[in-house]
Amino acid sequence: MSLCQITLSANAGAAVRLGGVRIWVDALHTEPVSGFSSVSPELFSAVMEHPDFAEPNLIFYTHCHPDHFSQELTQQALERWPFAEAVLPERRFSSQILLSRPRQQLSLAGLSARFIRLPHEGEQYADVAHYGCLLEYDGFRVLIPGDCAVASPVLREFLEEVGPVDLALVDFPWITLSKGRRFLQQFIRPKHLAVFHLPFEKDDIYGYRRAVHKTVEQLPAGDLRVFLEPLQREVFDR
């Protein structure tokens, strides 16, 4: 069994298996946002029956924007898997872990999950409750900064405390913007890099996929994976 496996739902939604622990990150959302994709009824049915999404231990949302979170679909998932812990920065469910402090930590079956409040990209979203996370299992670290402002000083300070990571799962502007690439090289320094929050081809009206492909061609060789298709799975080892 691989140490870490990531399977895409849509946009920045994924099922992350780290060791024997299964974490959903922003996995379910239905409201269409221009230039991005949503979890259609057909994809939702496929997700709910897919083995990579089965029996989640944690259902985590970085924030509650409509391209990241659906209360209705999440409620259905929690009814199907009632032992899953829901972790959100807004009170949406009667039984959930509320992220409200600058730093919070959760331990589960050998997994350490550290949640950090990070600024959302864009000044218009300055007041959005938004969290990234650092997952660690058996010494393997996975950083998921969510929609964090690219090259955020808050994230830099956190990384200076905890050190480099093994795998970073980041939104695509982290590689298409020069400041994002510099930050990755100087502070995140991942052994493996995974890129998502890209639309499916039919929804790519702004050419985000083409921009990513062009950037990847210019980057130095390394382990870089780009999530483009629903239920795409990638596996990572040390």
N, C-alpha and C positions, 0 to 999 in steps of 0.2 A: 504494500500500500504506500502511495506517495505521501510525503509529509504534509503537503498543502495542495488543495484542489479548489479551483474557482470555476463556477458555472454562471453564465450570464442569464438574467431574465430580460431586461431592457434598460437602456440608458445607463444609469449608475447602479442598477440593481443586480445583486449577485448572491449566490450561495457560496460561502467559504467553508471548507472543511479543513480544520487544522488539527492534526492528530485524529482523535475520535470525536471531536466537538464540531457541531454544525452551527454556523452563524449565518443568518440572512442579513444582508446590508441593503437597505433601500430597495427591497426586492419587488414590492407591489405598488403600482400606481396606474391610474386609468385615464386621468384627464389629459387630453392632447395638448402639447405645448409646441408652438410653431418651430419647425426645424428639428424636432426630436421625436422619439417613438414612445409609445405607451404599451402597457400590458393589455393586449386585446383579450376579449373573452376566450378566444381560441388559445392564445398563449397562456392565459391564466389556467385553463384546464390542463394544458401540457405541463406547466410548472407544478401544479398540485399532484400530478401523477408521476413526475420525474423522480427517479431515485436520489438524485443529487440534492433535491429540495425536501426530501422526506424527513420527518421527525426532527425539526430544528430545535436546538437547545436555546439559542438566543435569536430573537427577531429585533434587530437594531435599526433605527432610523437616524440618520445624521441630522435631519431636520424635516419639517412637514410641508415643504413645497409640493405642489401637485405632480411634478415630474419625478418625485421621490417617494411619495406616500399616499396610500389610499386607506382610509379608515375602514371602509366597507370590506375590502378584500383582506385586510389584516385581521379584522374581526372573524372572518370566515376561517382564516388559517389558525387563529387561536382557538376557535371552537373545535377544529379538527385535531390540533395538537395542543391540548390544554396544559401540558407541562412545560411548554416553551416560555421562557422569560421574555417579555416585551420591554424594550429599553428605548425611551424616546425623550427628547428635550421639551415636550409639551404633554400636559395631562390629557390623554385621549381615551384611556381605558381604566376601568375600575381597579384592575390588578396589573400594575406595571411598575417598572423602575423608572423614576423620573430623574432625568439629568438636569441638575440645577446649579451645581457648583463648578468652579473653574476646572477642577480635576476630580474625577471619581474612578473607582476601581472595583472590579468584580472578578471573582475567582470561581471557576467551575471545571471540575473533572480534569485538573492539571493545566487548564487554560487560564492565563491572566489577561484580562481585558482592561486596558486603561483608556478612559475617555477624557478628552480635553476640549474645552470650549475654544472654538476657532472662529475668526471672522469670516463671514460668507463673502465670496467674490462680489464686488459691486457696491458702491456707496449706498445705493438705494436699498440694500439689504442689510444695512449696518445693525438693525435691531432684531434681526432674525436669530432665534435660538438655534445654534448650529454646533455640532460636535464631530470631531474626528476620533479615531481610536487607534490604539496600538495593541495588537493581539500577539501573545507570546505563548508558545507551547514547546517544551523540551529545548529551549534556547533558540528557537526559530521565531523571528519577529516579522510581523506583517503590519505595515502602516497603511491606514486608509484615512486620508485627510478630508474626504467628502468634497463639498464645494468650497473648500477653504480658499481665501484670497491667495492667488499665486505668489509665492515667495514671501508669505506672511512672516513678520518678525516674531509673532506669537509662536508659530510652528518652529521657527528657527531656535528660539529659546528652549522649547521643549526638547528638540533634537540634540541640542548641545548638552542637555542633562542626561539623556538616555543613550546617546550614541547612534551609530549607523544601524540600518535595518537590513534584513535579508530580502524582503519583498515589499515593494510599494505598489499599491493599486490606486492610480491617480486619474483624474479627469484629463481629457486630451490637451487642454491648453498648457499643461505642465511641460509638454514636449514641443508644441507649436510656437510657444512664446520663448524668446531667448532668456528672459529672466527666470522662467520656469526651468529651463535646461540647466542654467548656472546653479540654481538652488539645488536641483537634484544632484549635481556633481559635487557641490561643496558641503551640503548638509545632510541630505538623505542618504546618498551613497549606497543605493540598493544593489545587491547582487543580482536580483531579478526585478524587472520593471514590467508592470501590466497597465495598460491604458484602456479606459472605457469612457462612458457617458457620450457615446457616439450614436447617431441615429442609424436605424436600418436603412438600406439603400433607397427604398421607396420614399422615405421621409427626409432625405438629405438635400433639402432645397438650398442650403447655404454652402455646400461643398466642403463640409467638415471632414468627411472621409478622405477626399482627395488631398486636403491639406495635411492630414496625418500621414498618408502614404508618401507624400513628397518629403515630409520631414524625416520619416524613418529611413528613407533612402540616403539621407545626408548624415545620419548619425553614425558614430563609431560602432563597430561590431560589439555585440553584447546580447544578453538574454532579455529581449524585449518582445512582449506579446501584446497584440491589439485585439480587443473584443469587438466584433462587428456583427455577429449573428446571434439570434435567439438560441439559448441553450448551448452556446459554445462553451466547451470545457477545456481548461488548461491545467496542467499539473506541474508542481514545482518541488524540487528537492534541494538539499543543502548545496 
